[in-house]
């Protein structure tokens, strides 16, 4: 087969278009959500509505727009702040019906969502109560 530069460029273009289309999935909302566990202030697991519970697994969720202190590593002060953020998130999520809005995937393939309970945003409440800082997914050295 005789490949010319035009053919190679066309092939690269098609591969680029196909890969973009496959990764551009629309954002989703989930209304029937049950809390499984809370890892830290901005990460928890839920069970989504599932027809056959035997096949359902807990799905990790990352709260969009915030960063909380990490549970692992860091100073004792950081770990203490992380535990406080985790308690806040757990209490917040248990206070009503959990709604996951505008969900996509993050770099670790978790659901990345706007999280609401009783009409309140978890991200906004975490920031307002001093448990998180705004975060857009970029490098953390600026936080």
Backbone as JSON Lines, residues from 0, in Angstrom:
{"i":0,"aa":"X","n":[0.83,-1.18,0.0],"ca":[0.0,0.0,0.0],"c":[0.88,1.24,0.0]}
{"i":1,"aa":"X","n":[0.54,2.18,-0.83],"ca":[1.33,3.4,-0.95],"c":[0.69,4.5,-0.1]}
{"i":2,"aa":"X","n":[1.36,4.86,1.01],"ca":[0.85,5.92,1.88],"c":[1.54,7.23,1.53]}
{"i":3,"aa":"X","n":[0.74,8.21,1.29],"ca":[1.28,9.54,1.04],"c":[1.05,10.38,2.28]}
{"i":4,"aa":"X","n":[1.64,11.52,2.32],"ca":[1.46,12.42,3.46],"c":[0.0,12.82,3.6]}
{"i":5,"aa":"X","n":[-0.69,12.98,2.47],"ca":[-2.12,13.33,2.53],"c":[-2.91,12.23,3.24]}
{"i":6,"aa":"X","n":[-2.63,10.98,2.9],"ca":[-3.33,9.86,3.52],"c":[-3.06,9.8,5.03]}
{"i":7,"aa":"X","n":[-1.83,10.01,5.41],"ca":[-1.45,9.96,6.82],"c":[-2.13,11.11,7.58]}
{"i":8,"aa":"X","n":[-2.12,12.31,6.99],"ca":[-2.78,13.44,7.64],"c":[-4.29,13.22,7.75]}
{"i":9,"aa":"X","n":[-4.89,12.66,6.72],"ca":[-6.31,12.37,6.76],"c":[-6.62,11.35,7.84]}
{"i":10,"aa":"X","n":[-5.8,10.32,7.95],"ca":[-5.99,9.3,8.97],"c":[-5.86,9.91,10.37]}
{"i":11,"aa":"X","n":[-4.86,10.76,10.59],"ca":[-4.7,11.41,11.89],"c":[-5.9,12.31,12.21]}
{"i":12,"aa":"X","n":[-6.4,13.0,11.2],"ca":[-7.58,13.85,11.39],"c":[-8.79,13.02,11.81]}
{"i":13,"aa":"X","n":[-9.03,11.92,11.12],"ca":[-10.18,11.05,11.42],"c":[-10.04,10.47,12.83]}
{"i":14,"aa":"X","n":[-8.85,10.02,13.18],"ca":[-8.63,9.49,14.53],"c":[-8.92,10.57,15.57]}
{"i":15,"aa":"X","n":[-8.47,11.78,15.32],"ca":[-8.72,12.89,16.25],"c":[-10.2,13.19,16.4]}
{"i":16,"aa":"X","n":[-10.94,13.21,15.31],"ca":[-12.38,13.47,15.36],"c":[-13.1,12.35,16.09]}
{"i":17,"aa":"X","n":[-12.78,11.12,15.78],"ca":[-13.45,9.98,16.43],"c":[-13.16,9.97,17.92]}
{"i":18,"aa":"X","n":[-11.92,10.22,18.32],"ca":[-11.59,10.2,19.74],"c":[-12.29,11.33,20.49]}
{"i":19,"aa":"X","n":[-12.43,12.48,19.87],"ca":[-13.15,13.59,20.51],"c":[-14.63,13.27,20.67]}
{"i":20,"aa":"X","n":[-15.23,12.69,19.67],"ca":[-16.65,12.35,19.73],"c":[-16.91,11.33,20.83]}
{"i":21,"aa":"X","n":[-16.05,10.32,20.95],"ca":[-16.28,9.27,21.94],"c":[-16.11,9.78,23.36]}
{"i":22,"aa":"X","n":[-15.32,10.85,23.58],"ca":[-15.12,11.35,24.93],"c":[-16.04,12.52,25.26]}
{"i":23,"aa":"X","n":[-16.8,13.03,24.32],"ca":[-17.69,14.15,24.57],"c":[-19.09,13.64,24.88]}
{"i":24,"aa":"X","n":[-19.25,13.03,26.04],"ca":[-20.56,12.55,26.42],"c":[-21.29,13.66,27.15]}
{"i":25,"aa":"X","n":[-22.61,13.73,27.01],"ca":[-23.36,14.79,27.69],"c":[-23.34,14.56,29.2]}
{"i":26,"aa":"X","n":[-23.42,15.66,29.95],"ca":[-23.46,15.57,31.4],"c":[-24.78,14.94,31.83]}
{"i":27,"aa":"X","n":[-24.76,14.21,32.92],"ca":[-25.95,13.5,33.37],"c":[-26.36,13.94,34.77]}
{"i":28,"aa":"X","n":[-27.64,13.72,35.08],"ca":[-28.19,13.96,36.41],"c":[-28.65,12.63,36.99]}
{"i":29,"aa":"X","n":[-28.53,12.49,38.31],"ca":[-29.0,11.29,38.99],"c":[-29.85,11.71,40.18]}
{"i":30,"aa":"X","n":[-31.08,11.19,40.24],"ca":[-32.01,11.55,41.29],"c":[-32.16,10.47,42.35]}
{"i":31,"aa":"X","n":[-32.02,9.21,41.97],"ca":[-32.19,8.1,42.91],"c":[-30.8,7.64,43.34]}
{"i":32,"aa":"X","n":[-30.33,8.22,44.43],"ca":[-28.97,8.01,44.9],"c":[-29.03,7.62,46.37]}
{"i":33,"aa":"X","n":[-28.27,6.6,46.75],"ca":[-28.16,6.18,48.15],"c":[-26.7,6.26,48.56]}
{"i":34,"aa":"X","n":[-26.43,6.89,49.68],"ca":[-25.06,7.04,50.17],"c":[-24.5,5.68,50.59]}
{"i":35,"aa":"X","n":[-23.3,5.38,50.15],"ca":[-22.6,4.17,50.53],"c":[-21.58,4.49,51.63]}
{"i":36,"aa":"X","n":[-20.66,5.42,51.33],"ca":[-19.63,5.79,52.3],"c":[-19.05,7.14,51.94]}
{"i":37,"aa":"X","n":[-18.37,7.75,52.9],"ca":[-17.71,9.04,52.68],"c":[-16.22,8.82,52.92]}
{"i":38,"aa":"X","n":[-15.41,9.16,51.93],"ca":[-13.96,9.0,52.06],"c":[-13.34,10.24,52.72]}
{"i":39,"aa":"X","n":[-13.65,11.41,52.16],"ca":[-13.18,12.67,52.74],"c":[-14.19,13.75,52.38]}
{"i":40,"aa":"X","n":[-13.83,15.0,52.58],"ca":[-14.79,16.08,52.38],"c":[-15.3,16.25,50.97]}
{"i":41,"aa":"X","n":[-14.51,15.86,49.97],"ca":[-14.94,16.06,48.59],"c":[-15.07,14.76,47.8]}
{"i":42,"aa":"X","n":[-15.01,13.63,48.46],"ca":[-15.11,12.34,47.77],"c":[-15.96,11.36,48.6]}
{"i":43,"aa":"X","n":[-16.92,10.74,47.94],"ca":[-17.76,9.75,48.61],"c":[-18.23,8.74,47.59]}
{"i":44,"aa":"X","n":[-18.91,7.68,48.06],"ca":[-19.44,6.66,47.16],"c":[-20.95,6.58,47.33]}
{"i":45,"aa":"X","n":[-21.64,6.31,46.22],"ca":[-23.09,6.17,46.23],"c":[-23.5,4.93,45.43]}
{"i":46,"aa":"X","n":[-24.7,4.5,45.7],"ca":[-25.35,3.51,44.86],"c":[-26.35,4.26,44.01]}
{"i":47,"aa":"X","n":[-26.27,4.07,42.7],"ca":[-27.24,4.67,41.79],"c":[-28.41,3.71,41.65]}
{"i":48,"aa":"X","n":[-29.53,4.21,41.2],"ca":[-30.69,3.36,40.99],"c":[-30.31,2.22,40.06]}
{"i":49,"aa":"X","n":[-30.62,1.01,40.47],"ca":[-30.19,-0.16,39.7],"c":[-31.31,-1.19,39.71]}
{"i":50,"aa":"X","n":[-31.62,-1.72,38.57],"ca":[-32.71,-2.68,38.45],"c":[-32.39,-4.01,39.14]}
{"i":51,"aa":"X","n":[-31.15,-4.44,39.06],"ca":[-30.73,-5.7,39.66],"c":[-29.64,-5.43,40.68]}
{"i":52,"aa":"X","n":[-30.01,-5.26,41.95],"ca":[-29.05,-4.86,42.98],"c":[-27.8,-5.74,43.07]}
{"i":53,"aa":"X","n":[-27.9,-6.99,42.71],"ca":[-26.73,-7.86,42.79],"c":[-25.59,-7.38,41.89]}
{"i":54,"aa":"X","n":[-25.93,-6.64,40.82],"ca":[-24.92,-6.15,39.89],"c":[-24.46,-4.72,40.21]}
{"i":55,"aa":"X","n":[-25.08,-4.09,41.18],"ca":[-24.78,-2.69,41.48],"c":[-23.57,-2.58,42.4]}
{"i":56,"aa":"X","n":[-22.72,-1.65,42.09],"ca":[-21.54,-1.38,42.9],"c":[-21.59,0.07,43.36]}
{"i":57,"aa":"X","n":[-20.9,0.34,44.44],"ca":[-20.79,1.71,44.91],"c":[-19.91,2.49,43.92]}
{"i":58,"aa":"X","n":[-20.4,3.65,43.52],"ca":[-19.73,4.48,42.52],"c":[-19.07,5.67,43.22]}
{"i":59,"aa":"X","n":[-17.77,5.9,42.98],"ca":[-17.12,7.07,43.61],"c":[-17.57,8.38,42.94]}
{"i":60,"aa":"X","n":[-17.78,9.4,43.78],"ca":[-18.2,10.71,43.33],"c":[-17.23,11.75,43.88]}
{"i":61,"aa":"X","n":[-16.82,12.67,43.03],"ca":[-15.98,13.81,43.42],"c":[-16.84,15.05,43.31]}
{"i":62,"aa":"X","n":[-16.85,15.89,44.35],"ca":[-17.64,17.12,44.36],"c":[-16.97,18.15,43.44]}
{"i":63,"aa":"X","n":[-17.73,18.64,42.48],"ca":[-17.21,19.63,41.52],"c":[-16.98,20.98,42.2]}
{"i":64,"aa":"X","n":[-15.82,21.58,41.92],"ca":[-15.58,22.97,42.3],"c":[-14.91,23.21,43.63]}
{"i":65,"aa":"X","n":[-14.54,22.14,44.36],"ca":[-13.89,22.35,45.67],"c":[-12.75,21.36,45.88]}
{"i":66,"aa":"X","n":[-11.89,21.73,46.82],"ca":[-10.85,20.82,47.27],"c":[-10.81,20.9,48.79]}
{"i":67,"aa":"X","n":[-10.86,19.74,49.43],"ca":[-10.8,19.64,50.89],"c":[-9.43,19.1,51.28]}
{"i":68,"aa":"X","n":[-9.04,19.29,52.54],"ca":[-7.78,18.71,53.01],"c":[-7.77,17.19,52.82]}
{"i":69,"aa":"X","n":[-6.59,16.65,52.57],"ca":[-6.44,15.22,52.31],"c":[-6.36,14.42,53.6]}
{"i":70,"aa":"X","n":[-6.93,13.23,53.61],"ca":[-6.92,12.34,54.77],"c":[-5.52,11.76,55.0]}
{"i":71,"aa":"X","n":[-4.79,11.53,53.93],"ca":[-3.47,10.91,54.03],"c":[-2.38,11.96,53.84]}
{"i":72,"aa":"X","n":[-1.3,11.76,54.57],"ca":[-0.16,12.65,54.42],"c":[-0.4,13.98,55.1]}
{"i":73,"aa":"X","n":[0.57,14.84,55.03],"ca":[0.43,16.17,55.6],"c":[0.63,16.17,57.11]}
{"i":74,"aa":"X","n":[0.36,17.31,57.7],"ca":[0.56,17.5,59.13],"c":[-0.65,16.99,59.91]}
{"i":75,"aa":"X","n":[-0.51,16.94,61.23],"ca":[-1.64,16.56,62.08],"c":[-2.77,17.57,61.95]}
{"i":76,"aa":"X","n":[-2.42,18.84,61.76],"ca":[-3.43,19.89,61.58],"c":[-4.24,19.63,60.3]}
{"i":77,"aa":"X","n":[-3.54,19.25,59.24],"ca":[-4.22,18.93,57.97],"c":[-5.13,17.72,58.14]}
{"i":78,"aa":"X","n":[-4.64,16.7,58.8],"ca":[-5.45,15.5,59.03],"c":[-6.68,15.8,59.87]}
{"i":79,"aa":"X","n":[-6.53,16.66,60.86],"ca":[-7.65,17.05,61.7],"c":[-8.69,17.82,60.88]}
{"i":80,"aa":"X","n":[-8.21,18.72,60.02],"ca":[-9.12,19.48,59.14],"c":[-9.82,18.54,58.16]}
{"i":81,"aa":"X","n":[-9.11,17.53,57.68],"ca":[-9.7,16.55,56.76],"c":[-10.8,15.76,57.45]}
{"i":82,"aa":"X","n":[-10.57,15.38,58.68],"ca":[-11.59,14.63,59.43],"c":[-12.83,15.49,59.67]}
{"i":83,"aa":"X","n":[-12.63,16.77,59.96],"ca":[-13.76,17.68,60.16],"c":[-14.55,17.84,58.86]}
{"i":84,"aa":"X","n":[-13.86,17.97,57.73],"ca":[-14.53,18.09,56.43],"c":[-15.31,16.82,56.11]}
{"i":85,"aa":"X","n":[-14.73,15.67,56.43],"ca":[-15.4,14.39,56.2],"c":[-16.69,14.31,57.03]}
{"i":86,"aa":"X","n":[-16.61,14.69,58.3],"ca":[-17.81,14.67,59.16],"c":[-18.89,15.6,58.61]}
{"i":87,"aa":"X","n":[-18.46,16.79,58.17],"ca":[-19.41,17.76,57.62],"c":[-20.12,17.17,56.4]}
{"i":88,"aa":"X","n":[-19.34,16.59,55.49],"ca":[-19.91,16.01,54.27],"c":[-20.86,14.86,54.59]}
{"i":89,"aa":"X","n":[-20.46,14.0,55.51],"ca":[-21.32,12.86,55.9],"c":[-22.65,13.36,56.47]}
{"i":90,"aa":"X","n":[-22.6,14.32,57.39],"ca":[-23.83,14.87,57.97],"c":[-24.68,15.56,56.91]}
{"i":91,"aa":"X","n":[-24.04,16.3,56.01],"ca":[-24.75,17.01,54.94],"c":[-25.48,16.02,54.03]}
{"i":92,"aa":"X","n":[-24.79,14.96,53.61],"ca":[-25.38,13.99,52.69],"c":[-26.49,13.17,53.35]}
{"i":93,"aa":"X","n":[-26.42,12.99,54.66],"ca":[-27.45,12.22,55.37],"c":[-28.67,13.07,55.74]}
{"i":94,"aa":"X","n":[-28.59,14.38,55.48],"ca":[-29.66,15.28,55.91],"c":[-30.86,15.34,54.96]}
{"i":95,"aa":"X","n":[-30.81,14.65,53.83],"ca":[-31.92,14.69,52.88],"c":[-31.62,13.9,51.63]}
{"i":96,"aa":"X","n":[-32.44,14.14,50.62],"ca":[-32.29,13.44,49.34],"c":[-31.09,14.0,48.58]}
{"i":97,"aa":"X","n":[-30.21,13.1,48.17],"ca":[-29.01,13.49,47.41],"c":[-29.35,13.59,45.93]}
{"i":98,"aa":"X","n":[-28.99,14.72,45.33],"ca":[-29.15,14.91,43.89],"c":[-27.77,15.16,43.3]}
{"i":99,"aa":"X","n":[-27.44,14.43,42.26],"ca":[-26.18,14.63,41.54],"c":[-26.51,15.29,40.22]}
{"i":100,"aa":"X","n":[-25.92,16.45,39.97],"ca":[-26.22,17.24,38.78],"c":[-24.96,17.47,37.95]}
{"i":101,"aa":"X","n":[-25.17,17.57,36.63],"ca":[-24.08,17.91,35.69],"c":[-22.88,16.98,35.86]}
{"i":102,"aa":"X","n":[-23.15,15.7,35.94],"ca":[-22.09,14.73,36.19],"c":[-21.36,14.34,34.91]}
{"i":103,"aa":"X","n":[-20.07,14.35,35.01],"ca":[-19.17,13.86,33.98],"c":[-18.18,12.94,34.67]}
{"i":104,"aa":"X","n":[-17.01,12.78,34.09],"ca":[-15.95,11.96,34.71],"c":[-14.72,12.82,34.96]}
{"i":105,"aa":"X","n":[-14.04,12.54,36.06],"ca":[-12.79,13.26,36.33],"c":[-11.61,12.43,35.85]}
{"i":106,"aa":"X","n":[-10.4,12.89,36.12],"ca":[-9.21,12.22,35.61],"c":[-9.0,10.84,36.21]}
{"i":107,"aa":"X","n":[-9.67,10.54,37.34],"ca":[-9.57,9.21,37.95],"c":[-10.81,8.36,37.64]}
{"i":108,"aa":"X","n":[-11.63,8.82,36.72],"ca":[-12.84,8.15,36.23],"c":[-13.96,8.1,37.28]}
{"i":109,"aa":"X","n":[-13.85,8.93,38.31],"ca":[-14.96,9.08,39.26],"c":[-16.01,9.97,38.61]}
{"i":110,"aa":"X","n":[-17.25,9.9,39.12],"ca":[-18.25,10.88,38.7],"c":[-17.83,12.22,39.29]}
{"i":111,"aa":"X","n":[-17.85,13.25,38.5],"ca":[-17.56,14.61,38.95],"c":[-18.86,15.37,38.85]}
{"i":112,"aa":"X","n":[-19.44,15.76,40.0],"ca":[-20.81,16.27,40.01],"c":[-20.98,17.5,40.88]}
{"i":113,"aa":"X","n":[-22.01,18.27,40.54],"ca":[-22.56,19.26,41.46],"c":[-23.46,18.44,42.38]}
{"i":114,"aa":"X","n":[-23.25,18.56,43.69],"ca":[-23.99,17.74,44.65],"c":[-24.93,18.65,45.44]}
{"i":115,"aa":"X","n":[-26.21,18.26,45.47],"ca":[-27.21,19.06,46.19],"c":[-28.0,18.17,47.15]}
{"i":116,"aa":"X","n":[-28.33,18.74,48.3],"ca":[-29.21,18.11,49.28],"c":[-30.12,19.22,49.82]}
{"i":117,"aa":"X","n":[-31.41,18.98,49.79],"ca":[-32.39,19.97,50.27],"c":[-32.2,21.34,49.61]}
{"i":118,"aa":"X","n":[-31.85,21.33,48.32],"ca":[-31.69,22.56,47.58],"c":[-30.39,23.29,47.83]}
{"i":119,"aa":"X","n":[-29.53,22.75,48.68],"ca":[-28.25,23.4,48.99],"c":[-27.11,22.67,48.29]}
{"i":120,"aa":"X","n":[-26.12,23.43,47.87],"ca":[-24.94,22.9,47.2],"c":[-23.9,22.47,48.24]}
{"i":121,"aa":"X","n":[-23.45,21.23,48.15],"ca":[-22.41,20.75,49.05],"c":[-21.14,21.57,48.89]}
{"i":122,"aa":"X","n":[-20.75,21.88,47.67],"ca":[-19.53,22.67,47.42],"c":[-19.62,24.03,48.1]}
{"i":123,"aa":"X","n":[-20.72,24.73,47.91],"ca":[-20.89,26.05,48.52],"c":[-20.87,25.97,50.04]}
{"i":124,"aa":"X","n":[-21.51,24.96,50.59],"ca":[-21.56,24.82,52.05],"c":[-20.19,24.46,52.62]}
{"i":125,"aa":"X","n":[-19.43,23.61,51.91],"ca":[-18.08,23.28,52.36],"c":[-17.21,24.53,52.42]}
{"i":126,"aa":"X","n":[-17.29,25.37,51.39],"ca":[-16.5,26.61,51.35],"c":[-16.97,27.56,52.45]}
{"i":127,"aa":"X","n":[-18.28,27.76,52.54],"ca":[-18.85,28.69,53.51],"c":[-18.47,28.32,54.95]}
{"i":128,"aa":"X","n":[-18.38,27.02,55.22],"ca":[-18.07,26.54,56.57],"c":[-16.58,26.3,56.81]}
{"i":129,"aa":"X","n":[-15.73,26.72,55.86],"ca":[-14.29,26.67,56.04],"c":[-13.66,25.3,55.88]}
{"i":130,"aa":"X","n":[-14.36,24.37,55.21],"ca":[-13.83,23.02,55.03],"c":[-13.2,22.79,53.66]}
{"i":131,"aa":"X","n":[-13.32,23.77,52.75],"ca":[-12.82,23.58,51.38],"c":[-12.44,24.93,50.79]}
{"i":132,"aa":"X","n":[-11.68,24.84,49.72],"ca":[-11.35,26.02,48.91],"c":[-11.84,25.76,47.49]}
{"i":133,"aa":"X","n":[-12.14,26.81,46.74],"ca":[-12.54,26.6,45.34],"c":[-11.43,25.89,44.57]}
{"i":134,"aa":"X","n":[-11.81,25.02,43.65],"ca":[-10.84,24.22,42.89],"c":[-11.43,23.88,41.53]}
{"i":135,"aa":"X","n":[-10.64,24.1,40.47],"ca":[-11.11,23.85,39.12],"c":[-10.49,22.63,38.46]}
{"i":136,"aa":"X","n":[-9.75,21.84,39.22],"ca":[-9.14,20.64,38.65],"c":[-7.7,20.82,38.21]}
{"i":137,"aa":"X","n":[-7.18,22.02,38.31],"ca":[-5.81,22.29,37.89],"c":[-4.79,21.9,38.96]}
{"i":138,"aa":"X","n":[-3.54,22.35,38.78],"ca":[-2.51,22.05,39.78],"c":[-2.87,22.59,41.15]}
{"i":139,"aa":"X","n":[-2.56,21.82,42.19],"ca":[-2.95,22.22,43.55],"c":[-1.96,23.13,44.25]}
{"i":140,"aa":"X","n":[-0.81,23.39,43.68],"ca":[0.16,24.22,44.38],"c":[-0.34,25.65,44.59]}
{"i":141,"aa":"X","n":[-1.38,26.07,43.87],"ca":[-1.93,27.41,44.02],"c":[-2.98,27.49,45.11]}
{"i":142,"aa":"X","n":[-3.34,26.36,45.74],"ca":[-4.41,26.37,46.74],"c":[-3.92,26.83,48.09]}
